[in-house]
Amino acid sequence: MALRGPLRRLLRTQLNNTCQSRAHSVAVLGAPFSKGQKRRGVEHGPKAIRDAGLIERLSNLDYPVHDFGDLSFQYLEKDEPYMHVPFPRTVGRANKLLSGAVRNAVGAGHTTIMLGGDHSLAIGSVEGHARQCPDLCLIWVDAHADINTPLTSPSGNLHGQSVAFMLKELQNKMPELPGFSWMKPFLSAKDLVYIGLRDVDPGEYDILKDLGVQYFTMRDIDRLGIQRVMEVTFDHLLSRKQRPIHLSFDIDAMDPSLAPATGTPVNGGLTYREGIWITEEIHNTGLLSVMDLVEVNPDLGASREAVASTASMAVDVIASSLGQTREGGPITQESQTLKDDTEQLRL
């Protein structure tokens, strides 16, 4: 039965309030998953980021932090490749689980931080967010576009195809992979901006151009400056209306000198100041709703120092997206009364 009149308006208002009331409390969700690519160790990313002091750092900000621990993923014993895509059923099942967790966290009023894990997890994270906030926009900070399809991907790895699953414009170019029947495309190309690209496959480049996706390569950042890049990003995504932001941040967006312990590092990445400027400016909009921090791989650090540097970079990126400033303190958001009230929020 179709919803009519006051009830329909009430439900729409409740959904809008859920999506627009950000940063009253923070939920941290760990997603220790690695089957979107072939290199082991990225499943230990959530632990490495927590061990680097994430929860303590966020607790110094002005809202309560709820660490809901790690999701438990099932790895199928028999998961044959489809075309040349490895582990499609396992990746699909993991993302379905993550989608539900993110949807619940956002619905409970939390600004949600998802700790990966590989970047295939963004499929479920953004999809779950979109179920609560259908008008969201997506900022993808990454050395790679991750917009291959199974037909264009050189490797078949699903962490390089995440965005293709989301885009409505690619629906007819995506084969029906086993494990993904639970979802359908939900995002328009105009609602997506890339920042930090410097390793784009030929098929991805064609897709970006054909769809008119707004993107900024490292050359663009050098030419324009990071301040102008963020101004254009917000003008593109938010000039029509204010809406929730989903930030999907791959640690390999940063230069490997700052974040070496990751699976696909590419030289010439974001400086520390550029990376933190991005997240500070997103925080300043007041619209950050969900953030992914992915691809920290402790097994790939050449030394303990390399692992510590990468995990520390991840903590700094997350903390600045939630209000930590380079002046040394948080941007005050709410009073202690609000902290007490939101302690009752649970997934």
N, C-alpha and C positions, 0 to 999 in steps of 0.2 A: 504494500500500500504506500502510495506517495505521501511524504510529509507535507503538510500545508500550514499556512498562516503562522500564528504565534509560535507553535512548536518548532517549526523549521527555522524561524528567526532565532529562537532561543538556542538551538543546537549550533547554529552557525556562530552565534556570539560566543558560546562556550569554547568552541574550537579556536576561534580567533584569539580569545583571551589566553588559552593555553599556549598558543604559538607566539604571542607578543610579550608575555610576561617572562623575561629572561633574567638569569643571574640571581634569582632569589635563593637558589641552592644548586649545588653541583653534584651530579652522579658520575662516578668513574666506573666504567665497564671494561674489564680485560677480555681480550679475544685472542687467546694463544693458538693461532692457526697458521699453517704454512703451505697448504696444498694448492694455493693459487700460483705457486712457482716451485722450482725444483731444488732450491738450496735450503738445507736444514738449518735450524737455529732461530729463525725469525719468530717461531712460536714462544721463544723466551723473552721477546720484547717487552711484554707487559711487566714481567718481574723486574727486568733491568731498569725500566722507567720508575717503577715504584721504589726500588732499592736506591735509586739516585735521589730520593727525597721528594717525590711528587706530592704525596698526600700532606706531608708536613708543610711544604711550600704553599699549597692551596689553602691549608687551614689558617695561614696567616692573612688571608684575604677576608673580605667582610661578609661572607655568607657560609653557611654550613656545607660540609663536604661529606658525601655518602659514598664510601667505596664498597661497591657490591661484589667485589671479587671477580673471578674469572668465569666465563661461560665454559661449559664442558662440551666439547665437540666429539662426535662419533666419526671414526674413520672406517669406511667400508672396506671389508677384506677384498671384495671383487668390485672394482670400479674401472672398467675398461675405457680406454680413450675413445672419444667420439670425434671422428675426423682425426685431427692431430692434437686435440685438446685433452690434456691429462686430468684425471680426477674430477670430471664434471659433476657427478652425483654427490661426491663428498663436499665440493665447494658449494653446490646449490643448497645442500642440506644445512651447512654451516651458516650460510647467509640468511636462510629462512629463520633459523634460531636467533641470529643476531638482529634481524629486522624486528622480531617481536619484542626483544629486550629493549631496543632503542625506542620503539613505539611506546612501550610502557613507561620508560623513564621520562620521555618528553611529556607524555600524558599526565604524569604525576607532578609536573611543574619544574623538573630539573633541567638546567643546562647540562648537556650530556657530553662526556669525554670518552671516546672509544679508543682503547689502547690496542693496537695490533702488534703482531700479526702482519700478514702481507696485505697488499692493497686491493686484492680481490674482495676483502671484507667491506669495502665501501659500497658494494652492491647492496648488501643487506642494511648497512647503516643508513645510507641515504634513502633507501626504499622505506624503511621503518619510520624515518623522520617524515617522509612525504605523506605517509598515511595519517599522521597527526596534523601536518602542516602542508597541505597540497600546493600552496603558492610559494614554497621555499625557493631560494636561489643557491647556486653551488659555486664556491670558489675552490679551485683545484690547484694546490701549490705543489709542484712536482717537476723533476727534470724530464719526465716522460708524460705523454698525453694519455696513455692508457685507454685509447679509443679504437684500438684494433678490433676487428671482428674475427671470428674463426677463419674467415676466408682470406683475411689480409695479414694475420699475425704470423711472423716468421717462426716464433717458438711454440705457439699454441697456449702459452701460459695465461691463465685467466686473470692474473694480477695486471696484465697489460691490456685487458679488454673491459675493465669495470664500467667505464663510462658508456660504452656501446650498449650495454644492457639497459641503461637508464633512458636513452634518448628515443623519443617518439619517432624522430625522423629516420632512425636506422631500423625501425621495426621490420621492414620488409627485406633487410639485408642481413638479418641475424637468423641463422638456422635454429631450430628448436632443440636446444641442448637438453639431454636428460638431467634432471635435478632442478630445473628452473621453471617448471610448469606453474609454480605458485605465484609467479610475478609477471607483470607486463610493464612495458616502458611507461614512464610517468613524467619525464622532464623534457622541456623544449630546449633546443640549442641556444636560444636567445637568453636563457636563464643560467648560463654557464660561462665562467671566465677562468682561463688558465693563467698562472703566473710562474715563471721560472723555467720554461721549456728550453731544452738544449739537446735533446736526443729523441727526435721524432721519426718514426718509420715512414717510408714513402706512402704506404697505404693510409696511414694516419694523416699525413699532410693533405692528401687529397680529400679526406673526409672533412677536415677542419675548413678547408677552402670551400668545398661544395656546400657545407651547412652554414657558412658565414659565422663560425664560432669566434668570439672575442678571445684572443690569446696574446700573451706577452712573453716573448723569448728573453733570454738573458741579454741578447743584443738590444732588444727594446728597452730593457731596464737600464742598460748602460747609456743608451741614447736619451731616454726621457727622464731618468731618475725615478727612484721608487715612490717618491711622493706623488708625482704625476701619474704613475701607473695606478696607484690606489685611487686617486681622484677619478680617473677614467673608469676604473672598475666599478666604483659605487655609482657613478653617473649611469653606466650601462645597466646595472642590476636594480638600482633603487630609485631612479628618477621618476618612474611611473607610480610607484607606491613603496612604502616601507614594508618589508616582509622578512621572515626569518632567514638567517644565513646558515648554511651548512659549510663548514670549512673542512676540507679533506687535505691534510698536510702529510706528504711523504717526506721523511727525513732526508732522502737523497736530493731534495730541492736545495739543501744547504751544500756549500762547497765541501768536498771530501776532507779538506784540512780541518774542518769543524765537526764533521759527522762521518768518520771513516767506516764505522761498523754497520754497513748496510749492503744489500745484495747487488745493487746496480749503480754504483757511484759513477758520477760523470764530472770531470773537472770543469772549473769555471762557474760554480754555482753561487747561490746567494751568500753574501757576507753575513756576519752576525747582525750587523746593524740593519741590513735590508730585511732579513728574516723577522727580526723583532719589530721593525716598523710595520710590516704587513699585519702582524697579529695585534699590535697596539691599535692600529687604525680600525681593524675589524671590531675590536672591543669597544672603541669609542663610538661606534654606530649604535651600540646598545641592542643590536639585533642578532648577535651570535646565539644560536640555539643548540647546535650539535657540532662537535669537532672530532675528527679522526686524526690520530697520530700513529703512523704506520711505518713499517719496514726497518725498525731498529733490530739488528741481528747481532747479538753478542758473540755468536760463534765465529763471526767474520772479522772481528777486531784483531789486528796484528799484535796487540798488547792489552794489558789491563787498562792502560791509560787511554787507548783508542776506544775501548768499550765505554769507559767512564765519560770520555768527552762526548760521545754520541748520545748517551743516555742523559747527560746533563744538558745538552742542547735541546733534547726533547722536552725536558722539564721546563726550561726557560721559555720555549715556544708556547707551551700550554699555559704556563703561569701568566705570560704577557697577554695571551688571548682572553684571560679572565680578569685582567685589571692590574697585575703587577707592573709598576712603572720603573723606568731606569733611574728615577730619582731615589728609589730605594724603598718605596712603600706602595700599598694598594690604593686604587681609586675607590673611595668609600662609596658603597652602594646602598646599604640598608642598616637599620638599627639592630641592637641586640634583641629587641622584641620580635623582629621578623625572623632572626635566627631561631629563637625559641619556637615560634609558630611552625617553621618549616622543618624542624626536627622530626615532626610527625609524618612527613612525607615518606612513603615507601613505594617500591616498585610493586 
